[in-house]
Amino acid sequence: MAAPKKSRGPAGGQGRPGRSLALILIAMVALTGGMFLADQPTPRLGIDLAGGTSITLEAKSEPGQESAINKTNMDTAVQIMERRVNGLGVSEAEVQTQGDRNIIVNIPKGTNSAQAREQVGTTAKLYFRPVLTVAQGTPTPTPSASSSGKPTSSGSPSAPTADKGKGSSSPDPSATTQGRAVTGALKADATPKASTTPKADATPSASAADEAAAAELQKKFAALDCSSKASRAAAARGAKPTDAVVACSSEGDAKYILGPSEVSGTEVDNAKAGFDQSRGMWIVNMEFTKQGSKQFQTITKKLSAQQSPQNQFAIALDGEVVSAPQVNTTLSGSAEISGSFTQQSAEDLANVLSYGALPLSFKEQSVTTVTAALGGEQLQAGLIAGAIGLALVVVYLVAYYRGLALIALLSLLVSGILTYTLMSLLGPAIGFALNLPAVCGAIVAIGITADSFIVYFERVRDEIREGRTLRPAVERAWPRARRTILVSDFVSFLAAAVLFVVTVGKVQGFAFTLGLTTLLDVVVVFLFTKPVMTLMARTKFFAGGHPWSGLDPKRLGAKPPLRRSRRVNAPTDPKEA
């Protein structure tokens, strides 16, 4: 006699639905707790809902370097611009590419839009200039000039003592020495290039012009107030690389007179921040191009022979000095900048240097002020439309599925909680902002989620129509419903992914939300809807086929199975026939 086969447990884990429900409950509690711990109880709002300023910039290549406008350089520009705007304390700013040549900067309301506009609109030109004079960033008394045009020692500014990544400086030389240094720089720039033999009277007039220009530069230097952001921005505005200029440090604690540029930022091939284990400090390493290496070798050889502060070279970005290290030996090929760097400041400087090496400039195409009133009205209209749609779905579920509608509504509630908490957490995590298209994506997701419930409910009802009781019907219907739900959600997710890749701007918000809610639909159906359905099948209300359960066999037109009728009617004993 053959041994009886062991019965298999019901598919889908009928006996352990509590594990799945516990798992999704833990996930909901963790996400909700994380939302409040991150101090982000609401999703970030996009510019169309919060209001603000939208700036469109177009990339312009340098002459002969049109190929520099490529995806890598544009993505790097986006990262640097985002750092600049975030440096103003605007963590909600959006910076993204649009097409091949444009960058869109969205700055929410509450930001100094003029200051942010200046931050993102500058061309990020980087120059290595020799330091001629350094002093505290506050204005100093205007030095009096002697008859020869040279300032006297009575107006000599004092030197700063802080080195914050710029290199320390010793006390300033006398004002006469400063005047000679500036005049020498101007003379070097004023050397005639059209002819190798200057005219006999060219030297006296050039010398007089240099003396006057040096005096004017010293006067401008003494009056410069680096504590003012406007003054820092305007200090070197419009200056050419071949000009001697005045400039402020990026922190505003020091001001400089800088000689003509010796190396352009386009000659920096690469810059990376790193931690020097031997010295226990953060440093920035730079690699130059072949041409830049030669230029850097020339200037460092000249500077290493000078006394402080004229042995420093300034790294000037957009007219501000981000670092001014001392040079003690001739360097070439690569350079290291060290100082009182933190990891963040070292990485910021490395990014600045890397961006300065890109031959990109940007032209401001448009600046648009977006009011939150229009976005608020559209959001209100969208929410009303979503509420009407949700109400219609609820009415349909109650009218057609009756008691099963409770399971669907609970599943929609769980899906809504997961969606809301994830949107709130993704704001500070990846910069996700809820805009109007994203709201539309969330509304569309209601239909996708409801469709999954309907597929499962109909499979269960089909099993009951074939004469099965509820508990076996729930388990037998699940494999077929699961395949249909996965295929449907895969198609929706694939469409969202393609839309996200091929589009730009706010349409990506719709695609992202649609893809996110589609993934959550799978999670909710597997970890909540199916286990709850298994538990409900054990209750008398549903298992007994109550008329309001939505699973009444008579209402569904269930018939006894054909094999059961054969067992009842067919005789088992020949004598009974």
C-alpha positions as CSV (number, residue, x, y, z in Angstrom):
1,M,0.0,0.0,0.0
2,A,1.5,3.3,-1.0
3,A,2.3,5.8,1.7
4,P,0.0,8.8,1.7
5,K,1.5,11.9,0.2
6,K,2.2,14.7,2.6
7,S,0.0,17.7,2.0
8,R,1.8,20.9,1.1
9,G,1.2,24.1,2.9
10,P,-1.0,26.6,1.2
11,A,0.8,28.7,-1.4
12,G,1.6,32.2,-0.4
13,G,2.2,31.6,3.2
14,Q,-1.4,31.4,4.3
15,G,-0.5,30.4,7.8
16,R,1.9,33.3,8.4
17,P,0.4,36.6,7.1
18,G,1.3,38.3,10.4
19,R,5.0,38.4,9.4
20,S,4.4,40.4,6.3
21,L,2.1,42.8,8.1
22,A,4.7,43.2,10.9
23,L,7.4,44.0,8.3
24,I,5.4,46.7,6.5
25,L,4.3,48.1,9.9
26,I,7.9,48.4,11.0
27,A,8.8,50.1,7.7
28,M,6.0,52.6,8.1
29,V,7.1,53.4,11.7
30,A,10.7,53.7,10.6
31,L,10.0,56.1,7.7
32,T,7.7,58.2,9.8
33,G,10.2,58.4,12.6
34,G,13.0,59.3,10.2
35,M,10.8,62.0,8.7
36,F,10.5,63.7,12.0
37,L,14.1,63.1,13.1
38,A,15.2,64.7,9.8
39,D,13.0,67.7,10.7
40,Q,11.3,67.2,7.4
41,P,7.6,66.7,8.2
42,T,6.4,67.8,4.8
43,P,7.7,67.3,1.3
44,R,9.9,69.9,-0.3
45,L,7.9,72.1,-2.6
46,G,9.1,73.0,-6.1
47,I,9.3,76.5,-7.4
48,D,5.9,76.3,-9.0
49,L,4.3,75.7,-5.6
50,A,6.6,77.7,-3.3
51,G,7.4,80.6,-5.7
52,G,10.8,82.1,-6.4
53,T,13.2,82.9,-9.2
54,S,14.0,80.9,-12.3
55,I,17.2,81.6,-14.2
56,T,18.1,80.2,-17.6
57,L,21.8,80.2,-18.6
58,E,23.2,79.2,-22.0
59,A,26.7,77.8,-22.2
60,K,29.2,79.6,-24.5
61,S,32.5,78.0,-25.5
62,E,35.8,79.7,-25.8
63,P,37.0,80.5,-29.4
64,G,38.3,77.3,-31.0
65,Q,37.1,75.1,-28.2
66,E,33.5,74.5,-29.2
67,S,33.7,70.8,-28.3
68,A,34.1,71.7,-24.6
69,I,30.3,71.9,-24.3
70,N,29.6,68.3,-23.5
71,K,27.6,66.3,-21.0
72,T,30.5,65.9,-18.6
73,N,31.4,69.6,-18.4
74,M,27.7,70.6,-18.2
75,D,27.1,68.2,-15.3
76,T,30.2,69.6,-13.5
77,A,28.9,73.1,-14.0
78,V,25.6,72.1,-12.5
79,Q,27.4,70.7,-9.4
80,I,29.4,73.8,-8.9
81,M,26.5,76.2,-9.4
82,E,24.5,74.2,-6.9
83,R,27.3,74.5,-4.4
84,R,27.4,78.3,-5.0
85,V,23.6,78.7,-4.5
86,N,23.6,76.4,-1.5
87,G,26.4,78.4,0.0
88,L,23.9,81.2,0.4
89,G,21.9,78.9,2.7
90,V,19.4,77.8,0.1
91,S,19.2,74.0,0.4
92,E,16.1,73.9,-1.7
93,A,17.6,75.3,-4.9
94,E,17.2,73.3,-8.1
95,V,20.0,73.3,-10.7
96,Q,19.6,71.1,-13.7
97,T,20.5,70.9,-17.4
98,Q,18.0,71.5,-20.1
99,G,19.0,70.2,-23.5
100,D,22.7,70.3,-24.5
101,R,23.6,73.9,-23.8
102,N,21.2,75.3,-21.1
103,I,21.2,75.2,-17.3
104,I,18.0,76.1,-15.3
105,V,18.4,77.4,-11.8
106,N,15.3,77.5,-9.7
107,I,15.6,79.5,-6.4
108,P,12.7,79.3,-4.0
109,K,11.1,82.3,-2.4
110,G,12.9,83.8,0.6
111,T,16.3,83.9,-1.1
112,N,18.2,87.0,-2.1
113,S,17.6,86.4,-5.7
114,A,19.9,89.2,-6.9
115,Q,22.8,87.7,-4.9
116,A,22.0,84.2,-6.1
117,R,21.7,85.4,-9.7
118,E,25.2,86.9,-9.5
119,Q,26.5,83.6,-8.0
120,V,25.2,81.4,-10.8
121,G,25.6,83.9,-13.6
122,T,29.4,84.5,-13.4
123,T,31.7,82.8,-15.8
124,A,33.9,81.1,-13.1
125,K,37.1,82.4,-14.6
126,L,40.2,81.2,-12.6
127,Y,43.6,82.8,-12.6
128,F,46.9,82.3,-10.7
129,R,48.2,85.8,-9.9
130,P,51.3,86.9,-7.9
131,V,50.5,88.7,-4.7
132,L,52.0,92.2,-4.5
133,T,50.4,93.5,-1.3
134,V,48.2,92.0,1.4
135,A,46.3,93.7,4.2
136,Q,43.3,93.4,6.5
137,G,40.0,93.5,4.6
138,T,38.8,96.7,6.2
139,P,39.5,100.2,4.6
140,T,42.7,101.9,5.5
141,P,43.6,105.6,5.4
142,T,44.4,106.8,1.9
143,P,48.2,107.1,1.7
144,S,49.5,110.5,0.8
145,A,51.6,110.7,-2.4
146,S,55.0,112.2,-2.8
147,S,55.9,114.4,-5.8
148,S,57.1,111.3,-7.6
149,G,53.7,109.6,-7.3
150,K,55.0,107.0,-4.8
151,P,53.0,106.6,-1.5
152,T,54.8,107.4,1.7
153,S,55.1,105.1,4.7
154,S,52.4,106.9,6.7
155,G,49.7,104.9,4.9
156,S,51.2,101.5,5.1
157,P,48.5,98.9,5.7
158,S,49.0,96.0,8.2
159,A,49.1,92.4,7.3
160,P,46.5,89.8,8.3
161,T,47.5,87.0,10.6
162,A,44.8,84.4,9.7
163,D,45.9,81.8,7.2
164,K,42.6,79.8,6.6
165,G,44.0,77.9,3.6
166,K,45.6,81.0,2.1
167,G,49.0,80.8,3.6
168,S,50.3,83.0,6.4
169,S,51.9,86.3,5.7
170,S,54.6,88.3,7.5
171,P,54.3,92.0,8.2
172,D,54.0,94.1,5.2
173,P,57.0,95.8,3.7
174,S,57.1,99.6,3.6
175,A,54.7,101.5,1.5
176,T,57.6,102.5,-0.8
177,T,58.3,98.8,-1.4
178,Q,54.7,98.2,-2.1
179,G,54.6,101.1,-4.6
180,R,57.6,99.7,-6.4
181,A,56.1,96.3,-6.6
182,V,52.9,97.6,-8.1
183,T,54.7,99.9,-10.4
184,G,57.0,97.0,-11.5
185,A,54.0,94.9,-12.3
186,L,52.4,97.6,-14.4
187,K,55.7,98.2,-16.2
188,A,55.9,94.5,-17.1
189,D,52.4,94.7,-18.5
190,A,53.1,98.0,-20.3
191,T,56.2,96.7,-22.2
192,P,55.6,97.5,-25.9
193,K,54.9,94.4,-28.0
194,A,54.5,95.9,-31.5
195,S,58.2,96.7,-31.9
196,T,61.3,95.4,-30.2
197,T,62.9,98.8,-30.3
198,P,60.8,101.4,-28.4
199,K,61.0,105.1,-29.3
200,A,63.4,107.3,-27.4
201,D,60.6,109.2,-25.6
202,A,58.5,106.1,-24.9
203,T,60.2,105.2,-21.6
204,P,59.6,108.5,-19.7
205,S,55.9,108.7,-20.6
206,A,55.4,105.0,-19.9
207,S,57.1,105.4,-16.5
208,A,55.0,108.4,-15.6
209,A,51.8,106.5,-16.6
210,D,52.9,103.5,-14.6
211,E,53.5,105.7,-11.5
212,A,50.1,107.3,-11.8
213,A,48.4,103.9,-12.3
214,A,50.2,102.5,-9.3
215,A,49.1,105.4,-7.2
216,E,45.5,105.0,-8.3
217,L,45.7,101.3,-7.6
218,Q,47.0,101.9,-4.1
219,K,44.2,104.4,-3.5
220,K,41.6,101.9,-4.6
221,F,43.3,99.2,-2.5
222,A,43.2,101.4,0.7
223,A,39.5,102.3,0.2
224,L,38.4,98.7,-0.5
225,D,36.1,97.2,2.2
226,C,36.0,93.5,1.9
227,S,33.4,93.0,4.6
228,S,30.8,94.1,2.0
229,K,29.7,91.4,-0.4
230,A,28.9,94.0,-3.0
231,S,32.4,95.5,-2.7
232,R,34.0,92.0,-3.0
233,A,32.0,91.3,-6.1
234,A,32.8,94.6,-7.8
235,A,36.5,94.8,-6.8
236,A,38.0,93.1,-9.9
237,R,34.9,93.3,-12.2
238,G,35.9,94.0,-15.8
239,A,39.6,93.5,-15.1
240,K,41.6,91.8,-17.8
241,P,44.0,88.9,-17.1
242,T,46.9,91.2,-18.1
243,D,45.9,93.9,-15.5
244,A,47.1,94.3,-12.0
245,V,44.0,94.3,-9.8
246,V,42.7,94.6,-6.3
247,A,40.8,91.7,-4.8
248,C,39.3,90.4,-1.6
249,S,39.5,87.0,0.0
250,S,36.4,84.9,-0.3
251,E,35.8,85.2,3.5
252,G,36.4,89.0,3.3
253,D,39.1,89.0,6.0
254,A,41.9,90.1,3.7
255,K,42.5,92.2,0.6
256,Y,45.2,92.0,-2.0
257,I,46.9,93.8,-4.9
258,L,47.5,91.1,-7.5
259,G,49.8,91.2,-10.5
260,P,48.8,90.1,-14.0
261,S,47.8,86.5,-14.4
262,E,50.7,84.1,-14.9
263,V,48.6,80.9,-15.3
264,S,45.0,80.6,-16.4
265,G,42.6,78.1,-14.8
266,T,42.1,76.5,-18.2
267,E,45.6,75.0,-17.6
268,V,44.5,73.0,-14.5
269,D,44.0,69.5,-15.8
270,N,42.6,68.0,-12.5
271,A,42.2,68.9,-8.8
272,K,41.3,66.5,-6.0
273,A,41.0,66.9,-2.2
274,G,42.7,64.3,0.0
275,F,43.8,63.7,3.5
276,D,47.5,63.6,4.3
277,Q,47.9,60.9,6.9
278,S,51.5,61.9,7.8
279,R,50.6,65.5,8.6
280,G,47.0,64.9,9.7
281,M,45.5,67.6,7.5
282,W,43.4,68.0,4.3
283,I,45.1,69.2,1.2
284,V,44.2,69.9,-2.4
285,N,46.3,68.4,-5.2
286,M,46.4,70.0,-8.7
287,E,47.6,68.6,-12.0
288,F,48.5,71.0,-14.8
289,T,48.5,70.6,-18.6
290,K,51.8,70.5,-20.3
291,Q,51.6,74.3,-21.1
292,G,50.3,75.1,-17.6
293,S,53.2,73.1,-16.1
294,K,55.7,75.3,-17.9
295,Q,53.9,78.5,-16.9
296,F,53.6,77.3,-13.3
297,Q,57.3,76.4,-13.1
298,T,58.2,79.9,-14.3
299,I,56.1,81.8,-11.8
300,T,57.0,79.6,-8.8
301,K,60.7,80.0,-9.6
302,K,60.3,83.8,-9.6
303,L,58.1,83.9,-6.5
304,S,60.3,81.6,-4.4
305,A,63.0,84.2,-4.6
306,Q,60.8,86.9,-3.1
307,Q,60.1,87.9,0.4
308,S,56.7,87.6,2.1
309,P,54.0,88.5,1.0
310,Q,55.4,88.7,-2.6
311,N,56.3,85.0,-2.5
312,Q,52.6,84.1,-2.5
313,F,50.5,83.4,-5.6
314,A,46.7,84.0,-5.4
315,I,44.1,81.6,-6.8
316,A,41.5,84.1,-7.9
317,L,38.0,82.8,-8.9
318,D,35.6,85.4,-10.3
319,G,37.7,88.2,-8.8
320,E,37.9,86.7,-5.3
321,V,40.9,85.1,-3.8
322,V,40.0,81.5,-2.6
323,S,43.6,80.7,-1.6
324,A,47.0,82.4,-1.5
325,P,49.7,79.9,-0.5
326,Q,53.4,80.8,-0.1
327,V,55.9,79.4,-2.6
328,N,59.2,78.3,-1.2
329,T,60.6,76.3,-4.1
330,T,60.2,75.9,-7.9
331,L,57.2,73.7,-8.8
332,S,56.0,72.2,-12.0
333,G,53.5,69.6,-13.2
334,S,51.5,69.4,-10.0
335,A,51.0,71.5,-7.0
336,E,49.7,71.1,-3.5
337,I,47.6,73.6,-1.5
338,S,47.6,73.1,2.3
339,G,46.3,75.1,5.1
340,S,43.5,75.1,7.7
341,F,41.2,73.1,5.5
342,T,38.3,71.0,6.6
343,Q,37.1,68.1,4.4
344,Q,34.3,70.3,3.1
345,S,36.5,73.4,2.3
346,A,39.1,71.2,0.7
347,E,36.5,69.5,-1.5
348,D,34.9,72.9,-2.3
349,L,38.3,74.3,-3.4
350,A,39.0,71.2,-5.5
351,N,35.7,71.7,-7.2
352,V,36.4,75.3,-7.8
353,L,39.8,74.5,-9.4
354,S,38.3,71.7,-11.5
355,Y,35.5,74.0,-12.7
356,G,38.0,76.8,-13.4
357,A,39.8,74.4,-15.8
358,L,36.7,74.1,-18.0
359,P,36.5,76.5,-20.9
360,L,32.9,77.3,-20.3
361,S,31.1,80.6,-19.9
362,F,27.4,81.3,-19.5
363,K,25.1,83.9,-20.9
364,E,22.0,84.7,-19.0
365,Q,19.0,84.1,-21.3
366,S,16.1,84.9,-19.0
367,V,15.2,85.6,-15.4
368,T,11.6,84.8,-14.4
369,T,9.9,85.5,-11.1
370,V,7.4,82.8,-10.2
371,T,4.7,83.6,-7.7
372,A,3.3,80.9,-5.4
373,A,-0.2,82.2,-5.9
374,L,-0.6,80.7,-9.4
375,G,1.0,77.4,-8.3
376,G,-1.2,77.3,-5.2
377,E,-4.3,77.7,-7.3
378,Q,-3.2,75.0,-9.7
379,L,-2.3,72.7,-6.7
380,Q,-5.7,73.3,-5.2
381,A,-7.4,72.4,-8.5
382,G,-5.3,69.3,-8.8
383,L,-6.1,68.2,-5.2
384,I,-9.8,68.7,-5.9
385,A,-9.5,66.7,-9.0
386,G,-7.6,64.0,-7.1
387,A,-10.2,64.0,-4.3
388,I,-13.0,63.6,-6.8
389,G,-11.2,60.8,-8.5
390,L,-10.5,59.0,-5.2
391,A,-14.2,59.4,-4.2
392,L,-15.3,57.9,-7.4
393,V,-13.0,55.0,-6.9
394,V,-14.3,54.5,-3.4
395,V,-17.9,54.6,-4.6
396,Y,-17.2,52.0,-7.2
397,L,-15.4,49.7,-4.8
398,V,-18.1,49.9,-2.2
399,A,-20.9,49.4,-4.8
400,Y,-19.3,46.5,-6.6
401,Y,-17.1,44.8,-4.0
402,R,-18.9,45.8,-0.8
403,G,-16.9,44.3,2.1
404,L,-13.8,43.9,0.0
405,A,-13.7,47.7,-0.4
406,L,-12.4,47.8,3.2
407,I,-9.3,45.9,2.2
408,A,-8.8,48.2,-0.8
409,L,-9.2,51.4,1.3
410,L,-6.8,50.1,3.9
411,S,-4.3,49.3,1.2
412,L,-4.7,52.8,-0.3
413,L,-4.1,54.3,3.1
414,V,-0.9,52.3,3.6
415,S,0.3,53.3,0.1
416,G,-0.5,56.9,0.8
417,I,1.5,56.9,4.1
418,L,4.5,55.3,2.4
419,T,4.4,57.7,-0.5
420,Y,4.2,60.8,1.7
421,T,7.0,59.8,4.1
422,L,9.3,58.8,1.2
423,M,8.6,62.1,-0.6
424,S,9.5,64.0,2.6
425,L,12.7,62.0,3.1
426,L,13.8,62.2,-0.5
427,G,13.8,66.0,-0.4
428,P,16.9,66.4,1.8
429,A,18.4,63.1,0.6
430,I,18.4,63.6,-3.2
431,G,16.9,67.0,-3.7
432,F,13.4,65.8,-4.7
433,A,10.9,68.6,-4.8
434,L,7.1,68.2,-5.1
435,N,5.9,70.2,-8.1
436,L,2.6,70.1,-10.0
437,P,3.6,67.3,-12.4
438,A,4.7,65.2,-9.4
439,V,1.3,65.8,-7.8
440,C,-0.3,64.6,-11.1
441,G,1.9,61.5,-11.0
442,A,0.7,60.7,-7.5
443,I,-3.0,61.1,-8.6
444,V,-2.4,58.8,-11.5
445,A,-0.9,56.2,-9.1
446,I,-4.3,55.9,-7.3
447,G,-5.7,54.2,-10.4
448,I,-2.7,52.0,-10.8
449,T,-2.9,50.8,-7.2
450,A,-6.7,50.3,-7.4
451,D,-6.2,48.3,-10.5
452,S,-4.0,45.8,-8.7
453,F,-6.7,45.2,-6.0
454,I,-9.3,44.7,-8.7
455,V,-7.1,42.1,-10.4
456,Y,-6.7,40.1,-7.2
457,F,-10.4,40.4,-6.1
458,E,-11.6,39.2,-9.5
459,R,-9.3,36.2,-9.4
460,V,-10.7,35.3,-6.0
461,R,-14.3,35.7,-7.2
462,D,-13.6,33.5,-10.2
463,E,-12.4,30.8,-7.9
464,I,-15.6,31.1,-5.8
465,R,-17.6,30.9,-9.0
466,E,-16.0,27.5,-9.7
467,G,-17.3,26.2,-6.3
468,R,-14.4,26.6,-4.0
469,T,-14.7,28.0,-0.5
470,L,-13.0,31.3,0.4
471,R,-9.8,30.2,2.0
472,P,-8.6,27.9,-0.9
473,A,-9.9,30.5,-3.3
474,V,-7.7,33.2,-1.8
475,E,-4.6,31.1,-2.1
476,R,-5.3,29.6,-5.6
477,A,-6.1,33.0,-7.0
478,W,-2.9,34.6,-5.7
479,P,-0.3,33.1,-8.2
480,R,-2.4,34.1,-11.3
481,A,-3.2,37.5,-9.9
482,R,0.5,38.0,-8.9
483,R,1.7,37.5,-12.4
484,T,-0.8,39.9,-13.8
485,I,0.0,42.6,-11.2
486,L,3.8,42.3,-11.8
487,V,3.5,42.5,-15.6
488,S,1.2,45.5,-15.3
489,D,3.4,47.3,-12.8
490,F,6.5,46.5,-14.9
491,V,5.0,48.2,-17.9
492,S,4.0,51.2,-15.9
493,F,7.5,51.5,-14.3
494,L,9.2,51.0,-17.7
495,A,7.1,53.9,-19.1
496,A,8.0,56.1,-16.1
497,A,11.7,55.2,-16.5
498,V,11.8,56.0,-20.2
499,L,9.9,59.3,-19.6
500,F,12.4,60.2,-16.9
501,V,15.4,59.6,-19.1
502,V,14.2,61.3,-22.3
503,T,12.6,64.4,-20.7
504,V,14.0,67.4,-18.7
505,G,12.6,69.8,-16.1
506,K,9.3,69.4,-14.4
507,V,8.2,66.4,-16.5
508,Q,10.8,64.4,-14.7
509,G,8.9,65.0,-11.5
510,F,5.9,63.3,-13.0
511,A,7.9,60.4,-14.2
512,F,9.8,60.0,-10.9
513,T,6.6,60.1,-8.8
514,L,4.9,57.6,-11.2
515,G,7.8,55.2,-10.9
516,L,8.0,55.5,-7.1
517,T,4.3,54.9,-6.6
518,T,4.4,51.9,-9.0
519,L,7.2,50.3,-6.9
520,L,5.2,51.0,-3.7
521,D,2.2,49.3,-5.3
522,V,4.1,46.1,-5.6
523,V,5.2,46.4,-1.9
524,V,1.7,47.1,-0.6
525,V,0.0,44.3,-2.6
526,F,2.6,41.7,-1.5
527,L,3.1,42.8,2.1
528,F,-0.3,44.1,3.0
529,T,-3.2,43.4,0.6
530,K,-2.5,39.7,0.3
531,P,-1.9,39.0,4.0
532,V,-5.0,41.0,5.0
533,M,-7.0,39.1,2.5
534,T,-5.7,35.8,4.0
535,L,-6.8,37.0,7.5
536,M,-10.2,38.2,6.3
537,A,-10.8,34.8,4.8
538,R,-10.7,33.3,8.3
539,T,-13.5,35.5,9.6
540,K,-17.1,34.4,9.5
541,F,-18.3,37.5,7.7
542,F,-16.2,36.8,4.6
543,A,-15.8,33.0,4.8
544,G,-19.5,32.5,5.3
545,G,-20.3,34.5,2.1
546,H,-22.3,37.3,3.8
547,P,-24.3,39.2,1.2
548,W,-22.3,42.4,2.1
549,S,-18.9,40.7,2.0
550,G,-18.7,40.9,-1.8
551,L,-18.0,37.2,-1.9
552,D,-21.5,35.8,-1.7
553,P,-21.5,32.6,-3.8
554,K,-25.2,33.0,-4.8
555,R,-24.6,36.5,-5.9
556,L,-21.5,35.4,-7.9
557,G,-23.5,32.6,-9.5
558,A,-21.3,29.8,-8.0
559,K,-22.2,26.2,-9.0
560,P,-21.2,22.9,-7.4
561,P,-18.0,21.4,-8.9
562,L,-18.6,18.7,-11.5
563,R,-16.4,16.2,-9.7
564,R,-18.5,16.6,-6.5
565,S,-21.7,15.7,-8.4
566,R,-20.0,12.6,-9.7
567,R,-19.0,11.5,-6.2
568,V,-22.6,12.0,-5.0
569,N,-24.5,10.4,-7.9
570,A,-22.1,7.6,-9.1
571,P,-22.5,4.3,-7.3
572,T,-19.4,2.9,-5.6
573,D,-20.8,-0.7,-5.2
574,P,-22.0,-2.8,-8.2
575,K,-24.8,-4.2,-6.1
576,E,-26.1,-0.7,-5.5
577,A,-26.4,-0.2,-9.2
